[in-house]
């Protein structure tokens, strides 16, 4: 490989080689910085895609529940559409599933307050 002449042709060959190596090293450092910047961007992109994948799973879970919700709404609609007079068909009706409401949340009481309601705290 031919050695390109620097702007200072009066330098000895060893200093010219040193100058070339310094330029190569500067280029290598720039390449390392660019590589680390690219790596950081790719890692951020991977993190964002993981967040989007988790969001997609959440949306999929919601979409999976819609048929169940519509079947429950259909049960309510059947209860309101049913006439109050007995049907004239002699066919036995199929029993409908029963919907049960369960309480949740709310205030909880401690057992000591229930056991000793007359006592006051000291």
C-alpha positions in Angstrom: 0.0 0.0 0.0 1.5 3.3 -1.0 1.9 5.9 1.8 0.0 9.1 1.1 2.1 12.2 1.6 1.1 14.5 4.5 1.1 18.2 4.3 4.5 18.2 5.9 6.8 16.4 3.5 9.9 17.3 5.5 9.0 15.0 8.4 11.0 11.8 8.8 9.3 8.6 7.9 8.8 7.4 11.5 6.9 10.7 12.3 4.8 10.3 9.2 3.8 6.7 10.2 3.0 8.0 13.7 0.8 10.7 12.3 -1.0 8.1 10.1 -1.5 5.8 13.1 -2.9 8.7 15.1 -5.4 9.4 12.3 -6.3 5.7 12.2 -6.8 5.7 16.0 -9.0 8.8 15.7 -11.1 7.0 13.0 -11.3 3.9 15.2 -12.5 6.0 18.2 -15.1 7.7 16.0 -16.2 4.2 14.8 -16.5 3.0 18.4 -18.6 6.0 19.4 -20.9 5.5 16.4 -21.2 1.8 17.2 -22.1 2.5 20.8 -24.7 5.1 19.7 -26.2 2.6 17.3 -26.2 0.0 20.0 -28.1 2.4 22.4 -30.7 3.1 19.7 -31.2 -0.6 19.0 -31.6 -1.3 22.7 -34.2 1.5 23.0 -36.0 0.1 20.0 -36.0 -3.4 21.6 -37.4 -1.9 24.8 -40.2 -0.1 22.9 -41.0 -3.2 20.9 -41.3 -5.2 24.2 -43.7 -2.5 25.5 -45.7 -2.7 22.4 -45.8 -6.5 22.6 -47.1 -6.3 26.2 -49.7 -3.8 25.0 -50.7 -6.2 22.2 -51.2 -9.0 24.7 -53.4 -6.8 26.9 -55.5 -5.8 23.9 -55.8 -9.5 22.9 -57.0 -10.3 26.4 -59.7 -7.7 26.2 -60.8 -8.8 22.7 -61.0 -12.4 24.0 -63.5 -11.3 26.6 -65.9 -9.6 24.3 -67.8 -12.8 23.3 -68.3 -13.6 27.0 -69.5 -10.1 27.7 -72.0 -10.2 24.8 -73.3 -13.5 26.0 -74.0 -12.0 29.4 -75.7 -9.0 27.8 -77.8 -11.4 25.8 -78.9 -13.2 29.0 -80.1 -9.8 30.4 -81.9 -9.1 27.1 -83.6 -12.5 27.2 -84.8 -11.8 30.7 -86.4 -8.5 29.8 -88.0 -9.8 26.6 -89.6 -12.8 28.2 -93.4 -12.2 28.4 -95.0 -12.4 31.9 -97.7 -14.8 30.8 -96.8 -18.5 30.5 -96.0 -19.6 27.0 -98.6 -21.6 25.1 -96.1 -24.2 24.0 -96.0 -27.4 26.1 -92.2 -27.7 25.6 -90.2 -27.5 28.8 -88.0 -24.4 28.9 -84.3 -24.8 29.2 -83.1 -23.3 32.5 -81.1 -20.1 32.1 -77.9 -19.7 33.9 -78.2 -17.7 37.1 -76.2 -14.5 37.5 -75.0 -13.9 41.0 -73.7 -10.6 42.3 -70.8 -10.8 44.7 -69.8 -7.9 46.9 -66.3 -6.8 46.7 -64.1 -4.0 48.2 -65.7 -1.8 50.8 -64.8 -1.3 54.4 -63.7 -4.1 56.5 -64.2 -4.3 60.2 -61.9 -5.8 62.7 -62.9 -8.7 64.9 -61.9 -6.9 68.1 -64.4 -4.1 67.4 -67.2 -6.7 66.9 -66.3 -8.6 70.0 -66.1 -5.7 72.4 -68.3 -2.9 71.1 -68.6 -1.2 74.5 -64.9 -0.8 75.2 -63.0 2.4 74.3 -59.4 2.5 73.3 -57.0 3.9 75.8 
